[in-house]
Every structure is written in structure tokens, then in C-alpha cells.
């Protein structure tokens, strides 16, 4: 038996954060356009049931029946929607307690009972919201004593449940994973990783949780420089950290899904979540995680897997779109493999300015354009116009927030909302300047640091253009030659700052740790991420 993945015909948007299927045919999804979409024919056709405001990001969903469902948002102003007929959605944020201020995970184990976890921001207070009366009243369960960040939650029943996240600091780079368990409906919690003996790296936290059986479960670990999952075979009493060792060196995992104890997939943003070029890579295993292979044909930017296990349709996944998995063999598998695939477009790049073009029809009443950063946090309202001017209009953003702060690098998603009809797009900002500008800035940095650098490095050499050793000290007078020699010598690997020895082992943890200003280190990282370009000449 083989498993064939393919995109459905879900409305084309740049990101689907979550899905829920109550049968192989009937399901829902939420996307980057702020839409709740629905299918009743296994993804052949879709309807848009609801569209939220331009500044709201939908993140998670849970259903207990074809009529009773919930959708959560990471936007404080609008956090939770409810349906009682499977079609119409009502914002019930006004009934909610203040915490958590963002809902990243939601689980409804039975009709009227809901647990909602958050936030995904470690500098905000972590908490879980709980209702037993269908959302009429809520209580907030403080979780700051256990975690700085909470993401996904899964409840087996009204009493027994799990929530995953991270603890250790108010910034992502300080976190380590937590897996919290309750057996009394959230009154008390136990961290099942507390005495695990696992030496977790800092800057890693739990993202999604899946239990395949009451005994076998998995957690994806988000990490900017590595990829790993957690696995339990004893009902969550103990966990093992399993690195992802596929050839593409996948990182920044989010979605995880195992169809049985041997066969599973993980995916997320891949290389470049907050810098470089996110490629949405996916990895697969057929031996329970002992070995991994590149599985990018499953889909990209995966955030959630849901399994139906009713052949031939056995699973769905959400990410760049909504994907469907069909189990097949023999002639059926050959026919599926030969079927044309829907091409997913490349992501354009922007450096200094993002230009967004909106087609505004005659007599339009409202135009709003919003931009979300790599964590899907609203960073800019580009425009919010009543009775906008019609025609093709272009809006430019300089990657600055309203406070004048640079919004950083990585992928940015924008939403254009015209009279309630949204479209979305994604761009990648690999660095804070163009490649040529970065190369020139690095050369100037070398010139500025040269007088100090010449006082050290007596015994170090790098290869010249012919491979002969040349003194590192002598190269400080020739910045372009030094930049080229760092690449030839393997100290810099263009496009891969996390594998570049000069950044990781020399500046990060070695003899130059703490020597350079953070802005200079960021410049070097941006330069490497942009491909380590070397200017043609210097004046």
C-alpha cells in the first residue's frame, strides 16, 4: 500500500493553518485570507462560510459533530467563533476571559466542552480557557508557572488532556519544550518532560501533538536550526527525541502526522522561517522515525494533519493549500501518479520595499490592506479606506512598523480585502538590503574592523584563488579577497548561515563570542543568507 498526496481545489490562498474533517467527505479549513471554508465532497468543491476582519488571523479549529464547531484566532480583538449548524459562525470574543490573549490550539472533546490554549508569544502570559456550557461562561486556567508559550492542545475526554509548548524565557531562543498533562479537566497539570533526561537545545518548543493510539503519540518540535520530533509508546508517560535526518536537512517543523506507527510525515516552513527563503520542506519516514527521506510531494508549509483512515481517502493536511492523501496500490496507484499536479507558484522576493497592487472595482465601499509577519502577527495596516478610489492601485511598504522599527526578515503575508472579498499573497525578505548592498556593507565592516583584527590571527591562513595558503592577517587590507577566501576555505557557506563555521563556531560560540556588535553579526548573517555576494570592486 502506498500513500499518494495531492492538492485539493481549496480556494487559492497563501496559507491554510488548520483543517477538520468529520468524515472523508465533509470538512472545514481556515486560511490566510481570514476565511472559514467548507467541503461536502472530499475537497472537489468548496464554499466560503465566513470571512473575518482584515487584521484577524485564524489559527485553529475543532468539531464534535457536523453542526458543532469552534475556530480560534491569535488576534486579541477577535479570538473565538462558534457554529451550531455547521454553516454560520458567531464571534463570541466578548464572553471570553482576558487570558489567553491569543488562541493557538483548541480541543472540544464533547459537545459544549472546549479547552483553548495560548499564546504563541513567549512574552505574553500563557493560559488555557475552558467552558462546559457551550461557551456561555468560561474560566481561565493560569499556566505561567508551567510555560512561557502554549501551542496545541488535545483532550481525550472532558478530563484527560495534553497541551504542548515551551518554557524558559520570554523570547523564542530561550525556550525548551514542555508537554503538560491533566487528568482532572485542567485543575492540575504535570510536565511529562520534567524528568525525561533529554538534553533539549535551547530555542526549541513543542508545536503540534498527535496521538495515533492511546499509547503511541508524537509531538513536532519547532526549532530554527534543527528538526526533531518527540515520540511516546507508553501513553505519554515517557518521551524520546528523534532527530529528522533527511538529505535536505529539514528545519522549523510544525505539522506532524503518522498514519500508523511506521509511516508518517512532518513539515513546516523549512529553511528560512525568519530569514532566507522559506521552502516549506516536508520529510517522511516508513520505519517509525529511525530514518527519514525528502517528502516534498506531500505538500509545503504544513501545519496540520488530520486522518480519516477510511480508504481510499485516509488523510488531509493543511499548509500552502489543503492536501488530500489517497491509499492505493497497483493500477490505481499508477493512475494517481500519472495525474497532473497543481503547480504551487514560487514565492517572490522583496528587499527594501514591498509593492502591493489592488484592483479596486467601481463603487467599492471598503478597501483594507494588512501585512502579517513570520509569526502571523499583524505588523502593518497599509490602508483602510472607505469609498476608495477605483482602478489598479499600488501601495508600497518599507518594512517598517508604525513605530519606525524594522519588521525583520523572512516571509510576510499580506491580505487585500475589498468589500469583504479577500485575496492574499506572500513574499520573502531574505535580508534588510539587496545582495549587492549587503556585500558592500560587509566589505566596509571589514575595513572598519581591520586595525583591531590585525593585532590577532597570527597563525591562521586561508586559501587564495589558486588554493595556496595566505595569511589571514594580510587579507584584512583587501576586504573582497578576504570575503572570497572565507568562502573558499569553507568558513562561509553561501545561503546557509546555520552551517557557516565563521558565524556558528567562531562568532557564536568561539573566540569572537561577544566581540562584535549585534548589528554587525546581523549584517554578516544577512549577507550569508543572501548568498554571500562579493562586490565587483570598491572605491
Rosetta blueprint (number, residue, H / E / L):
1 X L
2 X E
3 X E
4 X E
5 X E
6 X E
7 X E
8 X L
9 X L
10 X L
11 X L
12 X L
13 X L
14 X L
15 X L
16 X E
17 X E
18 X E
19 X E
20 X E
21 X E
22 X L
23 X L
24 X L
25 X L
26 X L
27 X E
28 X E
29 X E
30 X E
31 X E
32 X L
33 X L
34 X L
35 X E
36 X E
37 X E
38 X E
39 X E
40 X L
41 X L
42 X L
43 X L
44 X L
45 X L
46 X L
47 X E
48 X E
49 X E
50 X E
51 X E
52 X L
53 X L
54 X L
55 X L
56 X L
57 X L
58 X E
59 X E
60 X E
61 X E
62 X E
63 X E
64 X L
65 X L
66 X L
67 X L
68 X L
69 X E
70 X E
71 X E
72 X E
73 X E
74 X E
75 X E
76 X L
77 X L
78 X E
79 X E
80 X E
81 X E
82 X E
83 X E
84 X L
85 X L
86 X L
87 X L
88 X L
89 X L
90 X E
91 X E
92 X L
93 X H
94 X H
95 X H
96 X L
97 X L
98 X L
99 X L
100 X L
101 X L
102 X L
103 X L
104 X L
105 X E
106 X E
107 X E
108 X E
109 X E
110 X E
111 X L
112 X L
113 X E
114 X E
115 X E
116 X E
117 X E
118 X E
119 X L
120 X L
121 X L
122 X L
123 X L
124 X L
125 X L
126 X L
127 X E
128 X E
129 X E
130 X E
131 X E
132 X L
133 X L
134 X L
135 X L
136 X L
137 X L
138 X L
139 X E
140 X E
141 X E
142 X E
143 X L
144 X L
145 X L
146 X L
147 X L
148 X L
149 X E
150 X E
151 X E
152 X E
153 X E
154 X E
155 X E
156 X L
157 X L
158 X L
159 X L
160 X L
161 X E
162 X E
163 X E
164 X E
165 X E
166 X E
167 X E
168 X L
169 X L
170 X L
171 X L
172 X H
173 X H
174 X H
175 X L
176 X E
177 X E
178 X E
179 X E
180 X E
181 X E
182 X E
183 X L
184 X L
185 X L
186 X L
187 X L
188 X L
189 X L
190 X E
191 X E
192 X L
193 X L
194 X L
195 X L
196 X L
197 X L
198 X L
199 X L
200 X L
201 X L
202 X L
203 X L
204 X E
205 X E
206 X E
207 X E
208 X E
209 X E
210 X E
211 X E
212 X L
213 X L
214 X L
215 X L
216 X L
217 X E
218 X E
219 X E
220 X E
221 X E
222 X E
223 X E
224 X L
225 X L
226 X L
227 X L
228 X E
229 X E
230 X E
231 X E
232 X E
233 X L
234 X L
235 X L
236 X L
237 X L
238 X L
239 X L
240 X E
241 X E
242 X E
243 X E
244 X L
245 X L
246 X L
247 X L
248 X L
249 X L
250 X L
251 X L
252 X L
253 X E
254 X E
255 X E
256 X E
257 X E
258 X E
259 X L
260 X L
261 X L
262 X L
263 X L
264 X E
265 X E
266 X E
267 X E
268 X E
269 X L
270 X L
271 X L
272 X L
273 X L
274 X L
275 X L
276 X L
277 X L
278 X L
279 X L
280 X L
281 X L
282 X E
283 X E
284 X E
285 X E
286 X L
287 X L
288 X L
289 X L
290 X L
291 X L
292 X L
293 X E
294 X E
295 X L
296 X H
297 X H
298 X H
299 X L
300 X L
301 X L
302 X L
303 X L
304 X E
305 X E
306 X E
307 X E
308 X E
309 X E
310 X E
311 X L
312 X L
313 X E
314 X E
315 X E
316 X E
317 X E
318 X E
319 X L
320 X L
321 X L
322 X E
323 X E
324 X E
325 X E
326 X E
327 X E
328 X E
329 X L
330 X H
331 X H
332 X H
333 X H
334 X H
335 X H
336 X H
337 X H
338 X H
339 X L
340 X L
341 X L
342 X L
343 X L
344 X L
345 X L
346 X L
347 X L
348 X E
349 X E
350 X L
351 X L
352 X L
353 X L
354 X E
355 X E
356 X E
357 X E
358 X E
359 X E
360 X E
361 X L
362 X L
363 X L
364 X L
365 X L
366 X E
367 X E
368 X E
369 X E
370 X E
371 X E
372 X E
373 X L
374 X L
375 X L
376 X L
377 X L
378 X E
379 X E
380 X E
381 X E
382 X E
383 X E
384 X E
385 X E
386 X E
387 X L
388 X L
389 X L
390 X L
391 X E
392 X E
393 X E
394 X E
395 X E
396 X E
397 X E
398 X L
399 X L
400 X E
401 X L
402 X L
403 X L
404 X L
405 X L
406 X E
407 X L
408 X L
409 X L
410 X E
411 X E
412 X E
413 X E
414 X E
415 X E
416 X E
417 X E
418 X E
419 X L
420 X L
421 X E
422 X E
423 X E
424 X E
425 X E
426 X E
427 X E
428 X E
429 X E
430 X L
431 X L
432 X L
433 X L
434 X L
435 X H
436 X H
437 X H
438 X H
439 X H
440 X H
441 X H
442 X H
443 X H
444 X H
445 X H
446 X H
447 X H
448 X H
449 X H
450 X H
451 X H
452 X H
453 X H
454 X L
455 X L
456 X L
457 X L
458 X L
459 X L
460 X L
461 X E
462 X E
463 X E
464 X L
465 X L
466 X L
467 X L
468 X L
469 X E
470 X E
471 X E
472 X H
473 X H
474 X H
475 X H
476 X L
477 X L
478 X L
479 X H
480 X H
481 X H
482 X H
483 X H
484 X H
485 X H
486 X H
487 X H
488 X H
489 X L
490 X L
491 X L
492 X L
493 X L
494 X L
495 X L
496 X L
497 X H
498 X H
499 X H
500 X L
501 X H
502 X H
503 X H
504 X H
505 X H
506 X H
507 X H
508 X H
509 X L
510 X L
511 X L
512 X L
513 X L
514 X L
515 X L
516 X L
517 X L
518 X H
519 X H
520 X H
521 X H
522 X H
523 X H
524 X H
525 X H
526 X H
527 X H
528 X H
529 X H
530 X L
531 X L
532 X L
533 X L
534 X L
535 X L
536 X L
537 X L
538 X L
539 X L
